Amino acid sequence: MALERSSHVPGGFQVRHRVLGIYQGSAIDLAFWHPSSNMPEYGLCRFSTEDKAQAFVDFLCSAMCTEPLDRNDLTVEPYDLTKHEQLVTEYPLPSAWESPL
């Protein structure tokens, strides 16, 4: 579920929370959502297929999640490459998810 390494490739899916925003990824056991996380430099988390994004939604709403979310607050939508590029351009801090291994 890592951020897609090739950020400029079109396609993919993202998860949006009705109040919190678009899922950016997680670190230190915390989920980050744009814009509520105030960490826009990380860009957005891209899922390669709609099924993978839906599986993540299912997890976030399950008893396996530490703080389950309401399924009605989450949607799967096409990845917003324009928004990702805007965030990375306007907040150019390097991201741990974007660094090559």
Secondary structure as GFF3:
##gff-version 3
##sequence-region A 1 101
A	DSSP	beta_strand	13	17	.	.	.	ID=ss1
A	DSSP	beta_strand	21	27	.	.	.	ID=ss2
A	DSSP	beta_strand	30	35	.	.	.	ID=ss3
A	DSSP	three_ten_helix	40	42	.	.	.	ID=ss4
A	DSSP	alpha_helix	50	60	.	.	.	ID=ss5
A	DSSP	three_ten_helix	71	73	.	.	.	ID=ss6
A	DSSP	beta_strand	74	78	.	.	.	ID=ss7
A	DSSP	alpha_helix	81	90	.	.	.	ID=ss8
###
